[in-house]
Amino acid sequence: MSEDAKKRVLIVDDAVVVRRMLSDAIALDPAFAVVGVAANGRIAMDRFAAVHPDIILLDVEMPEMDGLETVRELRKFDTRVPIIMFSTLTERGASTTLEALALGATDYVTKPSNIDAALTSGTVSRELIPRMRALCHLPEPGPRLVAPPAIPKPVVPVTRCSLPPAVVAIGVSTGGPDALARVIPLLPRDLHVPVVIAQHMPPVFTGLLAARLTAKSQLPVRECVSGDPLVAGCAVLAPGDFHMVVNQEDGVIRLRTHQGPKENFCRPSVDVLFRSIASAYRGRVLAVVLTGMGQDGLKGCELLHSHGARIFVQDEASSVVWGMPGYVAKAGLAEKVLPVDQIAAEIVRSTARQVAARVRS
């Protein structure tokens, strides 16, 4: 690939060793070229104007101008360039990262607390590079993702379940905190069905995300506690590094968590959640797939579709990455493809039928 065709990367981190490790790791991917480095946000602003990067890697904690202030300033000049926060897996780092995402950062990757060359390089190749490629609209090399077939398999027509949805199941990944912040707060306190959410996130982050969503929402949002019953009027978020499933136990639907193998390189996995939802509720499900890279949720949607469940996906224009919803839409499984700002209203409209059905009965 010619130098002109490469995506231009700006690295902003106060640690010289981290800047060097990131530069060396990124140099191994021929699609990228590191065109600038900066030790803090103030320097980064000058570099940004000079090098016009296609993507920015931004540390959270830096002297003079930290990551939060840098995101604020960058978004005054450019609202579209992808910004990936690079932070430690601590409560403080997670809280600051979620704040950065709320301010306009695009995604995040956690880095080891104790900088180690081999560990950091592995994190970059495993976590950071795929995100960079997705955000720069580059195909992912190698067998990690299975490309959609040239001729899509025909979807077998099924009769949609005549009963109203009894649960809303949401799957989301890259860009998820912002998407959820634009959906969950618009759901009413008296939503008459439970909401379960699988968001690809590490530990620490999910509890903080649940608290942030609750603070903005009428509907309470909590991190899943294994064994709790699934009840209406509450949204439950799968905990980081755990799969979340629902089981029918003695006539009661209960939430369970486990650390079984990752699926689609993810734990929690949307497919794992959706399979359990299909088993417990059959077709009485409204599945919603929001922004995210990869195809987690596709197989789960295939199973739900076969039971007659309703499936909505976020549209490409409002998605940070149209991977997960795109796979479902291209497979012909989505009943509706919607901008993120219309999804809450459609959830309310669809589940309102639940109340009408109860009144008639």
C-alpha positions as CSV (number, residue, x, y, z in Angstrom):
1,M,0.0,0.0,0.0
2,S,1.4,3.4,-0.9
3,E,2.1,5.9,1.8
4,D,-0.6,8.3,0.5
5,A,-3.2,5.5,0.7
6,K,-2.4,4.7,4.3
7,K,-4.7,5.9,7.2
8,R,-2.9,8.5,9.2
9,V,-2.7,7.9,13.0
10,L,-2.0,10.5,15.7
11,I,-0.9,9.1,19.1
12,V,-1.4,11.2,22.2
13,D,0.1,9.7,25.4
14,D,2.4,11.3,28.0
15,A,4.5,8.1,28.4
16,V,7.3,7.8,25.9
17,V,7.4,4.0,26.2
18,V,3.7,3.7,25.4
19,R,4.0,6.0,22.3
20,R,6.9,3.8,21.1
21,M,5.1,0.5,21.7
22,L,2.0,1.8,20.0
23,S,4.0,3.1,17.0
24,D,5.9,-0.2,16.6
25,A,2.7,-2.3,16.9
26,I,0.7,-0.1,14.4
27,A,3.6,-0.1,12.0
28,L,3.0,-3.9,11.5
29,D,-0.3,-3.2,9.8
30,P,0.4,-1.8,6.3
31,A,-2.9,0.0,6.2
32,F,-1.7,2.6,8.8
33,A,1.0,5.2,9.2
34,V,1.8,7.0,12.4
35,V,2.1,10.6,11.3
36,G,2.4,12.3,14.7
37,V,2.9,11.8,18.4
38,A,2.1,14.1,21.3
39,A,2.8,14.0,25.0
40,N,-0.4,15.9,26.0
41,G,-3.6,17.4,24.6
42,R,-2.1,20.9,24.1
43,I,0.6,19.5,21.8
44,A,-1.9,17.2,20.1
45,M,-4.0,20.2,19.0
46,D,-1.0,21.7,17.2
47,R,-0.2,18.3,15.7
48,F,-3.8,17.8,14.6
49,A,-3.8,20.9,12.5
50,A,-0.5,20.0,10.9
51,V,-0.9,16.3,10.1
52,H,-4.7,15.9,9.5
53,P,-5.0,12.4,11.0
54,D,-7.7,9.9,9.9
55,I,-7.8,8.5,13.5
56,I,-6.5,9.5,16.9
57,L,-5.4,7.3,19.8
58,L,-5.8,9.3,23.0
59,D,-4.6,8.6,26.6
60,V,-7.0,9.5,29.4
61,E,-4.6,10.9,32.0
62,M,-2.0,13.4,30.8
63,P,-0.5,16.6,32.2
64,E,-1.4,20.2,31.0
65,M,-4.4,19.0,29.0
66,D,-5.9,15.6,29.8
67,G,-8.0,13.3,27.6
68,L,-11.4,14.8,28.5
69,E,-10.3,18.3,27.7
70,T,-8.6,17.2,24.5
71,V,-11.8,15.4,23.3
72,R,-13.8,18.6,24.0
73,E,-11.3,20.7,22.0
74,L,-10.9,18.3,19.1
75,R,-14.7,18.1,18.7
76,K,-14.9,21.8,18.2
77,F,-12.8,21.5,15.1
78,D,-13.7,18.0,13.8
79,T,-16.9,16.1,14.7
80,R,-16.1,13.1,12.6
81,V,-12.5,11.9,13.0
82,P,-12.5,8.7,15.1
83,I,-11.0,9.1,18.6
84,I,-10.1,5.9,20.5
85,M,-9.4,6.4,24.2
86,F,-6.6,4.2,25.6
87,S,-7.0,3.8,29.3
88,T,-6.2,1.5,32.2
89,L,-8.8,-1.0,33.5
90,T,-9.5,0.7,36.8
91,E,-12.7,2.3,38.2
92,R,-11.2,5.8,37.7
93,G,-10.0,4.9,34.2
94,A,-13.4,3.4,33.3
95,S,-15.3,6.4,34.7
96,T,-13.2,8.9,32.8
97,T,-13.4,6.8,29.6
98,L,-17.2,6.8,29.8
99,E,-17.2,10.5,30.3
100,A,-14.9,10.9,27.2
101,L,-17.4,8.8,25.2
102,A,-20.2,11.1,26.3
103,L,-18.1,14.1,25.1
104,G,-17.7,12.6,21.7
105,A,-14.9,10.0,21.8
106,T,-15.7,7.1,19.4
107,D,-14.4,4.0,21.2
108,Y,-11.9,2.8,23.8
109,V,-9.4,0.1,24.5
110,T,-8.1,-0.8,27.9
111,K,-4.3,-1.1,28.3
112,P,-2.4,-3.0,31.0
113,S,-1.9,-1.2,34.3
114,N,1.7,-2.2,34.3
115,I,3.2,-1.4,31.0
116,D,4.8,-4.5,29.5
117,A,6.1,-4.6,25.9
118,A,4.7,-8.0,25.0
119,L,1.4,-7.5,26.8
120,T,0.8,-4.1,25.3
121,S,1.8,-5.3,21.8
122,G,-0.7,-8.2,22.2
123,T,-3.4,-5.8,23.3
124,V,-2.8,-3.6,20.3
125,S,-3.0,-6.4,17.8
126,R,-5.9,-8.2,19.5
127,E,-8.1,-5.2,20.5
128,L,-6.9,-1.9,19.0
129,I,-6.1,-2.7,15.4
130,P,-9.5,-4.3,14.6
131,R,-11.2,-1.3,16.0
132,M,-9.0,1.1,14.0
133,R,-9.7,-0.8,10.9
134,A,-13.5,-0.8,11.5
135,L,-13.6,2.9,12.3
136,C,-11.6,3.7,9.2
137,H,-13.9,1.5,7.1
138,L,-11.1,-1.0,6.3
139,P,-11.8,-4.7,5.9
140,E,-10.4,-6.9,8.7
141,P,-7.6,-9.1,7.5
142,G,-7.5,-12.8,8.2
143,P,-10.2,-15.3,9.2
144,R,-11.5,-13.3,12.2
145,L,-14.7,-12.3,10.5
146,V,-16.6,-14.4,7.9
147,A,-17.6,-12.2,5.0
148,P,-21.2,-12.3,3.9
149,P,-21.8,-14.6,1.0
150,A,-21.9,-13.0,-2.5
151,I,-25.5,-14.4,-2.9
152,P,-27.4,-14.2,0.4
153,K,-29.2,-17.3,1.5
154,P,-32.9,-16.8,1.1
155,V,-34.7,-16.2,4.4
156,V,-37.4,-18.8,5.0
157,P,-40.6,-16.9,5.4
158,V,-42.1,-17.4,8.9
159,T,-45.3,-16.2,10.5
160,R,-44.6,-13.5,13.1
161,C,-45.8,-14.4,16.6
162,S,-49.3,-13.1,17.0
163,L,-48.7,-12.4,20.7
164,P,-47.1,-9.1,21.8
165,P,-43.4,-9.1,22.9
166,A,-42.9,-10.1,26.5
167,V,-39.3,-9.0,26.6
168,V,-36.9,-6.6,24.8
169,A,-33.4,-7.9,24.2
170,I,-30.7,-5.5,23.0
171,G,-27.3,-6.4,21.6
172,V,-24.6,-3.6,21.1
173,S,-20.9,-3.1,20.8
174,T,-18.7,-0.3,19.3
175,G,-20.5,3.0,19.9
176,G,-22.8,1.3,22.4
177,P,-22.6,3.7,25.4
178,D,-23.7,6.6,23.2
179,A,-26.4,4.5,21.5
180,L,-27.8,3.3,24.7
181,A,-27.8,6.8,26.1
182,R,-30.0,7.8,23.2
183,V,-32.4,4.9,23.6
184,I,-32.8,3.9,27.3
185,P,-33.6,7.4,28.7
186,L,-36.5,7.6,26.3
187,L,-38.2,4.4,27.6
188,P,-40.9,5.1,30.2
189,R,-40.9,4.1,33.8
190,D,-44.0,2.0,33.3
191,L,-42.6,-0.1,30.4
192,H,-44.5,-3.3,30.9
193,V,-41.8,-5.7,29.8
194,P,-38.2,-6.3,31.0
195,V,-35.2,-5.2,29.0
196,V,-32.0,-7.2,28.8
197,I,-28.8,-5.8,27.3
198,A,-25.6,-7.4,26.1
199,Q,-23.0,-4.7,25.6
200,H,-19.4,-5.7,24.7
201,M,-17.5,-4.3,27.7
202,P,-14.8,-5.3,30.2
203,P,-15.4,-5.6,33.9
204,V,-15.7,-2.4,35.9
205,F,-17.2,-0.5,32.9
206,T,-20.6,-2.2,32.9
207,G,-21.5,-1.3,36.5
208,L,-20.5,2.3,35.9
209,L,-22.4,2.4,32.6
210,A,-25.5,1.0,34.3
211,A,-25.3,3.8,37.0
212,R,-24.8,6.5,34.3
213,L,-27.9,5.3,32.4
214,T,-30.0,5.1,35.5
215,A,-29.1,8.7,36.4
216,K,-30.5,9.8,33.0
217,S,-33.5,7.5,32.7
218,Q,-36.9,6.9,34.1
219,L,-36.3,3.2,33.7
220,P,-33.8,1.8,36.3
221,V,-30.8,0.1,34.8
222,R,-28.7,-2.3,36.8
223,E,-25.9,-4.7,36.3
224,C,-27.0,-8.3,36.3
225,V,-26.9,-10.3,39.5
226,S,-27.0,-14.1,38.9
227,G,-30.2,-15.6,40.3
228,D,-32.4,-12.5,40.2
229,P,-35.8,-12.8,38.7
230,L,-36.4,-10.9,35.4
231,V,-39.1,-8.4,36.0
232,A,-40.8,-5.7,34.0
233,G,-40.0,-2.0,34.3
234,C,-36.2,-2.6,34.6
235,A,-33.3,-2.9,32.2
236,V,-30.5,-5.3,33.1
237,L,-27.0,-5.1,31.7
238,A,-24.7,-8.1,31.3
239,P,-21.6,-7.8,33.5
240,G,-18.2,-7.4,31.8
241,D,-16.5,-10.7,31.1
242,F,-19.6,-12.7,31.9
243,H,-22.3,-14.2,29.6
244,M,-25.8,-13.4,30.7
245,V,-28.7,-15.8,30.0
246,V,-32.3,-16.2,31.1
247,N,-33.6,-19.5,32.4
248,Q,-37.2,-20.7,33.3
249,E,-36.9,-22.1,36.8
250,D,-40.1,-23.4,38.5
251,G,-42.2,-21.1,36.5
252,V,-40.0,-18.0,37.2
253,I,-37.7,-16.5,34.6
254,R,-34.3,-15.9,36.2
255,L,-31.1,-14.2,35.1
256,R,-27.9,-16.2,35.2
257,T,-24.3,-15.4,34.5
258,H,-21.4,-17.7,33.6
259,Q,-17.9,-17.5,32.1
260,G,-18.3,-20.1,29.4
261,P,-16.1,-19.8,26.3
262,K,-16.2,-16.5,24.4
263,E,-18.4,-16.5,21.3
264,N,-17.5,-14.2,18.4
265,F,-14.5,-13.3,20.5
266,C,-16.9,-11.8,23.0
267,R,-18.0,-12.3,26.6
268,P,-20.7,-11.2,27.2
269,S,-22.0,-12.3,23.8
270,V,-25.2,-11.2,22.2
271,D,-25.7,-14.6,20.6
272,V,-25.5,-16.4,24.0
273,L,-28.2,-14.0,25.4
274,F,-30.4,-14.2,22.3
275,R,-30.3,-18.0,22.3
276,S,-31.5,-18.2,25.9
277,I,-34.2,-15.6,25.2
278,A,-35.4,-17.7,22.3
279,S,-35.6,-20.8,24.5
280,A,-37.5,-19.0,27.3
281,Y,-39.8,-16.8,25.2
282,R,-39.9,-18.4,21.8
283,G,-41.4,-15.7,19.5
284,R,-42.6,-13.3,22.2
285,V,-39.4,-11.2,21.8
286,L,-38.4,-7.9,20.4
287,A,-34.7,-8.1,19.6
288,V,-32.8,-4.9,18.9
289,V,-29.3,-4.9,17.4
290,L,-27.5,-1.6,17.7
291,T,-24.1,-0.3,16.4
292,G,-21.1,-2.6,16.7
293,M,-18.3,-4.3,14.8
294,G,-18.4,-8.0,14.0
295,Q,-21.4,-10.2,13.6
296,D,-22.3,-11.2,17.2
297,G,-26.1,-11.5,17.3
298,L,-26.6,-12.7,13.8
299,K,-27.0,-16.4,14.7
300,G,-29.2,-15.4,17.7
301,C,-31.4,-13.3,15.4
302,E,-31.7,-16.3,12.9
303,L,-33.0,-18.4,15.8
304,L,-35.4,-15.7,17.0
305,H,-36.6,-15.0,13.5
306,S,-37.4,-18.7,13.1
307,H,-39.7,-18.5,16.1
308,G,-41.5,-15.4,14.7
309,A,-39.8,-12.8,16.9
310,R,-39.7,-9.2,15.9
311,I,-36.2,-7.8,15.1
312,F,-35.2,-4.1,14.7
313,V,-31.7,-2.9,13.8
314,Q,-30.0,0.5,13.8
315,D,-29.4,2.0,10.4
316,E,-26.0,2.5,8.9
317,A,-26.1,6.3,8.9
318,S,-26.5,6.6,12.7
319,S,-24.1,3.6,13.6
320,V,-20.5,4.1,14.6
321,V,-19.8,0.8,12.9
322,W,-22.5,-1.0,10.8
323,G,-21.2,-4.5,11.5
324,M,-23.6,-6.2,13.9
325,P,-26.8,-4.5,12.7
326,G,-25.6,-4.6,9.1
327,Y,-25.2,-8.4,9.1
328,V,-28.7,-8.9,10.4
329,A,-30.2,-6.4,7.9
330,K,-28.3,-8.0,5.0
331,A,-29.5,-11.4,6.0
332,G,-33.1,-10.3,5.6
333,L,-33.9,-10.8,9.3
334,A,-34.8,-7.2,10.3
335,E,-38.4,-6.1,10.3
336,K,-37.2,-2.5,10.7
337,V,-34.0,-0.6,10.0
338,L,-34.1,2.6,12.1
339,P,-32.1,5.6,13.0
340,V,-31.0,5.3,16.6
341,D,-33.2,8.3,17.7
342,Q,-36.3,6.4,16.5
343,I,-35.7,3.1,18.2
344,A,-37.0,3.9,21.7
345,A,-40.3,5.1,20.2
346,E,-40.7,1.9,18.2
347,I,-39.9,-0.2,21.3
348,V,-42.6,1.7,23.3
349,R,-45.1,1.3,20.4
350,S,-44.4,-2.4,20.0
351,T,-44.6,-3.2,23.7
352,A,-47.7,-1.1,24.2
353,R,-49.5,-3.9,22.4
354,Q,-48.7,-5.9,25.5
355,V,-51.0,-3.6,27.6
356,A,-53.8,-3.6,25.0
357,A,-53.7,-7.4,24.9
358,R,-54.0,-7.6,28.7
359,V,-56.9,-5.2,28.7
360,R,-58.8,-7.3,26.1
361,S,-58.1,-10.4,28.0
